[in-house]
Amino acid sequence: MLKAIADVLRSVGGAVATVVTLPFRALARLFGGASSSARGRH
């Protein structure tokens, strides 16, 4: 029983971590692309 609960918590934690890191990864890509294109323009 405890092992099943631990497995569920682990899978939920992994899903939450993915959802939390996705926007930051998208923001990093956005700012990285914007800064590189701005640097190339000047």
Secondary structure, DSSP 4 states (H G I P E B T S, - for coil): -HHHHHHHHHHHHHHHHHHHHHHHHHHHHHHHHHHHHHHHH-
